[in-house]
């Protein structure tokens, strides 16, 4: 997330956009406590191999939030550009 924030702030010269974008990602992560368990595990082989069986994903704009659900705990594994998944 730091890299994303830096890129938007420094390279694109859009600090306000960066702040709003990062806040949106945090909001999306925060909302997972309400519905994260209802999201089906990812069918993508890369996600399952890297983050374990049952790893789930949700998209915020062009970012992919990878997480696992263990009992009643949501564990965020990675936030990455969705374009990295092939």
N, C-alpha and C positions, 0 to 999 in steps of 0.2 A: 504494500500500500504506500510505503514511503517512496518507492520508485515511481509509482503512478502519480503521486502528489508532486514530486519533484519535476517530472516530465511536463505535467500540465502547467505548473507554476513557472518553471525556469525556461523550458524550451518553447512552450506555446505562449508564454507570457500572459497567462490567464489565472492569476492567483485566486480570484473570487470564484471562478468556475471550478478550480481545484478543490477549494474548501467545500463547495456545495456537492461536488461529486463524491468526495470522501465521506461526507456526512450521509449521503444517500446510501453508500455501501454499508456504513455502520447501522443505519436504520433497517436496511434489508436483513442484515445479520441479526439485529435485535428482534425482528419479527419472526425469526425462525422458531423461537420458543413457543409460539402459538400454533404453528402448522408444520414445522420441520419433520415431525414423525410421519406426516401424511404424504410426504414426497417419496415416490418410488426410488429405489436404488438406481444409480446410473447404469445404463446398458453399455456405456463406452468402455471398451477393454482397457484403455490407458488409465482411466480413473480407477477402475477396480484393481488393476495391478499396482498402481502407485499408492493408493489410499485404503486398500483393503476391501474385502467383500462387504457389500452393504453401503459403500460410500455413495453419497447423494450430492446433487448439484442444484443450484438455483442461479439464475442469471439476473444480474443488475446491469442494465444497459449492455455494454460489451464485455463486462467482467463476469467471470464464472466463480461462484463461491462454492467450494468443495467442503463438505462436512460429513461427519458420522453422527449417528444417534446411538448412544449407549444408555440403556435404561431411560432415564428422563433427563439426560444431559446431552446437549448439542455441542459437539467438538468441531470447531472450525479448523480445517486442515490447511487450506490455501485459498487465497484470492488471486486470480490470475486472468489475463486476457483470454477470452473465449477462443480467439483465433489460434492459440497455441495448441489446442486439441485438434488433432487430425485423425 
